[in-house]
């Protein structure tokens, strides 16, 4: 699926390839997906948007950064 994301002519193929992932996400009723790969996140965003899914996508780095920011002692910036 990743190779299709860089080829505009493969838009239909990319969305068709997302269908098994959509089925899996629907089956487990996921609310948030975390991915370490930025290309995977972009492909997931396209699929989630095209299917009007109510799923939050978060990058692993983003999630870790938010967690670390919450863990700072009071007074540290």
Secondary structure, 3 states (H helix, E strand, C coil): CCHHHHCHHHHHHHHHHHHHHHHHHHHHCCCEEEECCHHHHHHHHHHHHHCCCCCEEEEHHHHHHHHHHHCCCCCCC
